[in-house]
Amino acid sequence: QISLLIGFISVNNSQWTDYSAYSYFQIVTMCDFVMILFFYIIHIFRIYRKLTCVSWPLAEFLHYLIGTILLLIASIVAASKSYNWNGLVAGATFGFLATILCVLSIWSSYKVSCITQSTSK
């Protein structure tokens, strides 16, 4: 998700007013970004077919759920500590946008894994 990367860069290149709030935002955005890339690679190279011991739809659903909650908290904290600095406000805005996109990913993951499986029985 490009919005995570843009939010990270915006916060990284801004003047910080609260180190702990923005370092938390940066950690959450980068961890979420890396995990999304991890799941994309698993899908692109079809690794999920070889590792059948893992429930990949459940793992992806839990990743998006936990990542979305942490991203929402990080965006709220970043927005409350921005003090109208343009880069920090932009980072928090892209954090909220990424949160919305992650909610849509949760919904689509749920639709594909749960609703499709229940109707196919």
N, C-alpha and C positions, 0 to 999 in steps of 0.2 A: 504494500500500500504506500503509494507515493505521499499521501497526506501525513503519515507517520514520519517519513523522512524529512518533509518540509517543516513539520513542527519541531523536529529535533534540531535542524539547521537554524531555524529562526531563534530558538531559545539559546542555542550554542553561541550565536553571533551577537547576542544582546548584552546589555549591561545588566548584571544580576543584582537584585536587591536582597534576595534571600537564598543563600547557597543550598540549603537542604531541600527547599521546595523545588528548585529547578534541577538539581542533580537527580532527585526522585523522578521528575518528569522525563529527563533524558534516559534514565535507566529503564523505565517502563516502556518508553517508545522504542528504544533499541531492542530490548528483549522481545517485545511484541513483533517488531519488524523481522528479527532473525527467525522467530518461530513460524511466522507466515511464510518466509522463504523456505524454511525446512519442510513445511507441508506442501508447498508448491513443487519442490524437488521430488518429494515422495510421489506425488501424482504424475509429474512429467515422466519420470523414469519407471513408473509402475512398480515401485518397491513394495507397495502394499500387497501385491500378489505373492511375493516371496516371503514376507514376514506375516504369516497368517495367525501368529500367536497374539497379535495386538489387534484390538478392535479399533480400526482407524477412524470410522465415523464417530465413535464415542470419544476417542482421543482428540480429534479435531473439534468436536463440539465443546468438550471441556476446556480446551485451549482458548477458543474464542470466548467462552463464558467468563473464565477467570481473567483473561487479557482485557476484555471489555470493561469489567468492573474496576480493575486496576487503572486502566486508561481513563475512565470517567473520574475516578478519584484524583488522579494526577492532573487532569485538565482543570478540575474545580480548584485544586490547590494553586495551580499555575495562574489561573485567572484571578483568584483572590489576592495573589501576591504580585501582580504585574505592575501596579502603580502607574498605569497608562503609558508604559514604555511600548513603543510600536512593535518591536520584535517579540516581546513577551506576550503581548496581546495576540499577535499573529500565531505564535506557537500554541497558545491555549485554544485559539479558534480552530486551528488544524487538528488539535487534539480532540476537540468536540466533534469535528467532521469525521475523524477516524473512528471515534466511538460509534457514531451513527452507522458508518459503513461496517463496523464489526457486528453491530446488532443485525444488520441485514444479512451478513454472512452466517450468523447464528441461525436466523430464520430459514435461510436457504439450506443450510446443513441439516436442520431439523426436518424440513420438508422432504429432502432427498432421502435421508436415512430412515426416518420413522414413518412418515406417511406413505412413502412408496413401498416399504416393506410390509406395512399392515394391509395395504390394498392388494398386494400380490399373493397373499395367502389364500 
